[in-house]
Amino acid sequence: MYQVRSYCIGKAHEEVIRAILRHGVFLLTEDHEKTLELAEPLNIHIKDPFADYMISPHNMFGRQAMEQYVRDLLEGSASDFVYTYHDRLFDYPREVPGGIAGDGDGGGLDQIGYIVRKIQEEPASRRAEAITWFPVRDTESVHPPCLQRIQCLARNGCLNMHVEFRSNDMLSALGANMFALAHLQKAIADRLGLAPGWYSHTSVSAHLYYERDREELMRYVNGLKLRDWAAAFPNAELLGL
């Protein structure tokens, strides 16, 4: 397993991109996308997810876009995508007579509410978790959720959070993912009267789309002055560095 430990989310994002450029292997996905992927899972550990800086200056998405993503996660959005993380976490589908309720219609399970209640009832619980995968729909979907699981632990007056992704775009999506999930962590902590603790983020398939998102990749390569450093890598010629 690859590991990145950082003092802030923005720096962690940069270090992940550096790690994929150094250690990634080329993979053509089932959707025929050209990716550079780490051969083993990656874990990111951040002691204080709200330490400066939360957004890398090389990220194409600024604070306004990030804060909108937080609102979409916490409050929901009008998206007509096949699923949203808000719906899966706050309105998880469940079987009812005649079909399925939830996933945006308000008839499902509020898993975040469950996490809060579980920790209120059992402060040392290791069962305060939420999932997004819904087999009835996701095993046949061409767009199943990337985020799979969230687990919260109340320890020493803090609310710690671990999240797991089956697949994670570490260039375009990771920064927004961590920013929004840290705010979800704070929202849960606030409901419990706790402070946000450490944030841990595991991706089983950590990758970047080096051809599709080349413009964004070069913002990091040039901004972090990685061109000369990266030119010695086996991937450099194919990446055009």
C-alpha positions in Angstrom: 0.0 0.0 0.0 1.2 3.5 -0.8 0.9 6.1 1.9 0.8 9.9 2.0 0.7 11.7 5.4 0.3 15.5 5.3 -0.5 18.4 7.5 -3.3 19.6 5.2 -5.6 18.5 2.4 -4.1 20.7 -0.3 -0.6 19.5 0.2 -1.8 15.9 0.4 -3.4 16.3 -3.1 -0.2 17.5 -4.5 1.8 14.7 -3.0 -0.6 12.1 -4.4 -0.2 13.4 -7.9 3.6 13.3 -7.4 3.3 9.7 -6.2 1.2 8.6 -9.2 3.7 10.3 -11.7 6.5 8.4 -10.0 5.0 5.0 -9.4 1.9 4.7 -11.7 1.5 2.2 -14.4 -0.5 2.6 -17.6 -4.0 1.2 -17.8 -6.7 1.3 -20.4 -10.0 1.2 -18.4 -13.1 -0.7 -19.2 -14.5 2.6 -20.4 -11.5 2.9 -22.8 -9.9 5.8 -20.9 -6.1 6.1 -20.7 -5.0 6.2 -17.0 -1.9 6.1 -14.9 -2.8 4.0 -11.9 -1.0 3.0 -8.7 -0.4 -0.8 -8.6 -1.5 -1.0 -4.9 -4.1 0.9 -2.8 -3.2 4.4 -1.5 -4.0 5.8 1.9 -3.9 9.5 2.7 -3.8 10.5 6.4 -4.3 14.1 7.5 -4.2 14.9 11.2 -6.1 18.2 10.9 -8.2 18.3 7.7 -9.1 22.0 8.3 -5.5 23.2 8.5 -4.3 25.6 5.7 -4.2 25.0 2.9 -7.3 23.0 2.0 -7.2 23.7 -1.8 -4.1 23.4 -3.8 -3.4 26.7 -5.7 -2.9 24.5 -8.8 -6.4 23.0 -8.6 -8.6 24.1 -11.5 -11.6 24.4 -9.1 -11.5 27.4 -6.8 -13.1 27.8 -3.4 -16.5 28.8 -4.8 -16.8 25.6 -6.8 -15.6 23.6 -3.8 -18.1 25.1 -1.5 -20.9 24.4 -3.9 -19.7 20.8 -3.9 -20.0 20.8 -0.1 -23.6 22.1 -0.3 -24.5 19.4 -2.9 -23.1 16.7 -0.6 -24.7 18.0 2.6 -28.0 19.4 1.3 -28.5 17.6 -2.0 -28.7 18.9 -5.6 -31.0 18.9 -8.6 -28.6 16.6 -10.5 -30.3 14.0 -12.7 -27.2 11.7 -12.5 -28.0 8.1 -11.7 -27.0 8.7 -8.0 -25.6 11.4 -5.8 -23.5 10.9 -2.6 -26.0 13.0 -0.7 -28.9 10.6 -1.6 -26.9 7.5 -0.9 -25.8 8.8 2.5 -28.9 10.6 3.6 -31.6 8.7 1.7 -30.1 5.2 1.1 -32.5 3.0 -1.0 -34.6 0.4 0.8 -37.1 -2.2 -0.4 -40.7 -1.4 0.3 -43.9 -3.1 -0.9 -44.1 -2.6 -4.7 -40.5 -1.4 -5.2 -37.6 0.6 -3.9 -37.8 3.8 -1.8 -35.1 6.4 -1.3 -32.1 7.5 -3.4 -33.6 11.0 -3.7 -37.3 10.6 -3.0 -37.1 10.9 0.8 -38.3 7.4 1.6 -34.9 5.8 2.3 -32.5 5.5 5.3 -30.7 8.5 6.7 -27.3 6.8 7.4 -25.7 10.0 8.6 -28.5 10.3 11.2 -27.7 6.7 12.1 -24.0 7.6 12.7 -24.9 10.4 15.0 -27.4 8.3 17.0 -25.0 5.4 17.2 -22.2 7.5 18.7 -24.6 9.3 21.0 -25.8 5.9 22.3 -22.4 4.2 22.3 -19.5 6.7 22.3 -16.9 4.0 21.8 -18.8 2.3 18.9 -16.9 0.9 15.9 -20.1 0.5 14.0 -20.9 4.1 13.1 -20.6 3.7 9.4 -22.4 4.4 6.1 -22.2 2.8 2.7 -23.2 3.9 -0.8 -23.1 0.6 -2.8 -26.7 -0.6 -3.6 -26.3 -4.0 -5.3 -29.8 -4.0 -6.8 -28.8 -1.0 -9.0 -25.0 -0.8 -8.9 -24.0 -4.2 -10.1 -25.6 -3.4 -13.5 -24.8 0.3 -13.6 -22.2 1.8 -15.9 -21.8 4.6 -13.3 -21.7 3.0 -9.9 -20.5 5.1 -6.9 -16.8 5.6 -6.4 -17.1 6.4 -2.7 -18.0 3.2 -1.0 -17.8 3.6 2.8 -17.5 6.1 5.6 -16.7 5.2 9.2 -16.6 7.6 12.1 -14.9 7.1 15.5 -15.4 9.3 18.5 -12.1 9.4 20.4 -10.6 11.8 22.9 -13.2 14.5 22.3 -12.8 14.3 18.5 -14.7 12.8 15.6 -12.3 10.9 13.3 -13.3 9.8 9.9 -12.1 7.1 7.5 -13.5 6.9 3.9 -12.9 4.3 1.2 -13.1 4.7 -2.6 -13.2 1.7 -4.9 -11.9 4.0 -7.7 -10.7 7.6 -7.4 -9.7 10.2 -9.9 -6.8 11.7 -8.0 -6.2 14.6 -10.4 -9.6 16.2 -11.0 -11.8 14.8 -8.2 -9.6 14.1 -5.2 -9.3 17.7 -4.0 -13.1 18.2 -4.1 -13.7 14.8 -2.6 -11.5 15.5 0.5 -12.7 19.0 0.9 -16.4 18.0 0.9 -16.0 14.9 3.0 -14.0 16.9 5.6 -17.0 19.2 5.8 -19.3 16.3 6.2 -17.0 15.1 9.1 -17.3 18.6 10.7 -21.1 18.5 10.3 -21.3 15.2 12.1 -18.9 16.4 14.7 -20.9 19.5 15.3 -24.1 17.5 15.9 -22.2 15.5 18.5 -20.5 18.4 20.2 -17.1 17.1 19.1 -14.2 18.6 17.3 -13.1 17.2 13.9 -10.2 14.8 14.4 -8.0 13.0 11.8 -9.2 12.3 8.3 -8.1 9.1 6.5 -8.8 8.4 2.8 -8.2 5.1 1.1 -8.4 4.5 -2.7 -8.2 1.0 -4.0 -7.6 2.3 -7.6 -5.8 5.6 -7.3 -5.4 7.0 -10.8 -5.3 10.1 -13.1 -6.5 10.6 -16.6 -3.2 11.8 -18.2 -4.6 12.3 -21.7 -8.2 13.5 -21.0 -7.1 15.9 -18.3 -3.7 16.9 -19.6 -4.3 20.6 -19.2 -5.0 20.1 -15.5 -2.1 17.8 -15.1 0.3 20.3 -16.5 -0.9 22.9 -14.0 0.5 20.7 -11.3 3.6 19.7 -13.3 4.5 23.3 -14.0 3.2 24.8 -10.8 5.1 22.3 -8.6 8.1 22.5 -10.9 8.0 18.8 -11.6 9.0 18.8 -15.2 12.8 18.2 -14.7 12.1 15.9 -11.8 9.6 13.8 -13.7 11.6 13.7 -16.9 13.7 10.9 -15.5 10.7 8.6 -14.9 9.9 5.6 -17.2 6.5 7.3 -18.0 7.9 10.6 -19.0 8.0 10.2 -22.7 4.5 8.8 -23.0 3.2 11.6 -20.7 5.0 14.2 -22.9 7.1 15.5 -20.0 
